[in-house]
Amino acid sequence: MSTEDRVKATAKNVEGKVQEFVGEVTGDPEQKAEGKAKQAEGNVRHSVENVKDDVKRAID
């Protein structure tokens, strides 16, 4: 629905991928786990936006 919200979700996903990579390279499992969590958050945000779009289409 909101382009701004989709951009934020994508940014969160990218941030998580970078953090996971850094954790992988440095051998820091905590960084890696936090990166995966951020990616999951980004995916949830995308899903929420998809549901919003579906509801809007159903109403229109």
Backbone as numpy.savetxt, mean C-alpha at the origin, in Angstrom:
# Nx Ny Nz CAx CAy CAz Cx Cy Cz
-11.58 6.00 -6.31 -12.42 7.17 -6.31 -11.54 8.40 -6.31
-10.77 8.55 -5.31 -9.92 9.72 -5.21 -8.53 9.39 -5.75
-8.10 10.16 -6.72 -6.78 9.95 -7.28 -5.71 10.17 -6.22
-5.95 11.16 -5.38 -5.00 11.46 -4.31 -4.83 10.26 -3.37
-5.94 9.60 -3.01 -5.86 8.44 -2.13 -5.15 7.27 -2.81
-5.37 7.11 -4.11 -4.69 6.04 -4.85 -3.18 6.31 -4.91
-2.81 7.57 -5.09 -1.39 7.92 -5.13 -0.75 7.64 -3.77
-1.45 7.98 -2.70 -0.93 7.71 -1.35 -0.76 6.22 -1.12
-1.71 5.43 -1.60 -1.63 3.98 -1.44 -0.44 3.43 -2.21
-0.23 3.93 -3.42 0.90 3.48 -4.22 2.22 3.89 -3.57
2.26 5.10 -3.04 3.47 5.57 -2.37 3.78 4.70 -1.15
2.76 4.32 -0.41 2.95 3.47 0.77 3.49 2.11 0.34
2.99 1.59 -0.77 3.45 0.31 -1.27 4.92 0.39 -1.69
5.28 1.45 -2.41 6.66 1.63 -2.85 7.58 1.80 -1.64
7.14 2.60 -0.69 7.92 2.80 0.54 8.18 1.46 1.22
7.15 0.64 1.27 7.29 -0.68 1.89 8.26 -1.57 1.13
8.21 -1.53 -0.19 9.12 -2.34 -1.00 10.57 -1.92 -0.76
10.80 -0.61 -0.69 12.15 -0.10 -0.44 12.61 -0.53 0.94
11.75 -0.38 1.93 12.12 -0.74 3.29 12.38 -2.24 3.40
11.56 -3.05 2.74 11.79 -4.49 2.76 13.14 -4.83 2.12
13.44 -4.18 0.99 14.71 -4.40 0.31 15.89 -4.03 1.21
15.79 -2.89 1.87 16.86 -2.45 2.78 17.03 -3.48 3.89
15.93 -3.96 4.42 16.01 -4.99 5.46 16.65 -6.27 4.96
16.35 -6.61 3.72 16.94 -7.81 3.11 18.45 -7.63 2.94
18.86 -6.48 2.43 20.28 -6.21 2.16 21.08 -6.13 3.46
20.51 -5.48 4.46 21.24 -5.30 5.72 21.07 -6.47 6.68
20.17 -7.39 6.35 19.94 -8.53 7.23 19.12 -8.16 8.45
18.35 -7.10 8.36 17.52 -6.63 9.48 16.09 -7.13 9.30
15.72 -8.19 10.02 14.37 -8.75 9.85 13.25 -7.79 10.27
13.55 -6.89 11.20 12.53 -5.93 11.64 12.20 -4.95 10.51
13.22 -4.45 9.83 13.00 -3.54 8.69 12.21 -4.27 7.60
12.60 -5.49 7.35 11.94 -6.29 6.32 10.46 -6.48 6.66
10.17 -6.80 7.91 8.78 -6.99 8.35 7.99 -5.69 8.26
8.60 -4.59 8.66 7.91 -3.30 8.57 7.61 -2.95 7.12
8.54 -3.26 6.23 8.32 -3.02 4.82 7.15 -3.82 4.28
7.07 -5.08 4.67 5.95 -5.92 4.24 4.63 -5.39 4.80
4.66 -4.90 6.03 3.45 -4.35 6.64 2.98 -3.10 5.88
3.92 -2.26 5.47 3.56 -1.06 4.70 2.98 -1.44 3.35
3.52 -2.48 2.73 2.98 -2.95 1.46 1.54 -3.45 1.65
1.31 -4.17 2.73 -0.03 -4.66 3.01 -0.99 -3.49 3.23
-0.52 -2.46 3.93 -1.35 -1.28 4.14 -1.70 -0.60 2.81
-0.72 -0.52 1.93 -0.96 0.06 0.61 -1.99 -0.74 -0.17
-1.90 -2.06 -0.08 -2.86 -2.92 -0.77 -4.27 -2.76 -0.20
-4.36 -2.62 1.11 -5.67 -2.41 1.74 -6.26 -1.08 1.29
-5.43 -0.05 1.23 -5.91 1.26 0.78 -6.43 1.19 -0.66
-5.72 0.45 -1.51 -6.19 0.28 -2.88 -7.54 -0.45 -2.90
-7.67 -1.46 -2.07 -8.92 -2.21 -2.01 -10.08 -1.32 -1.56
-9.82 -0.47 -0.59 -10.85 0.45 -0.10 -11.29 1.37 -1.24
-10.33 1.87 -2.00 -10.68 2.75 -3.12 -11.48 2.00 -4.18
-11.15 0.73 -4.40 -11.91 -0.07 -5.37 -13.35 -0.25 -4.91
-13.53 -0.50 -3.61 -14.88 -0.66 -3.07 -15.66 0.65 -3.21
-15.01 1.76 -2.92 -15.66 3.07 -3.08 -16.13 3.26 -4.53
-15.24 2.90 -5.47 -15.60 3.03 -6.88 -16.80 2.14 -7.24
-16.78 0.91 -6.73 -17.89 -0.02 -7.01 -19.21 0.50 -6.45
-19.17 1.03 -5.24 -20.39 1.57 -4.62 -20.88 2.76 -5.42
-19.97 3.64 -5.80 -20.36 4.81 -6.58 -21.01 4.41 -7.90
-20.41 3.43 -8.58 -21.00 2.96 -9.84 -22.37 2.34 -9.63
-22.54 1.61 -8.54 -23.82 0.97 -8.25 -24.90 2.02 -7.97
-24.52 3.10 -7.32 -25.48 4.16 -7.00 -25.85 4.94 -8.25
-24.86 5.19 -9.10 -25.12 5.95 -10.33 -25.85 5.07 -11.28
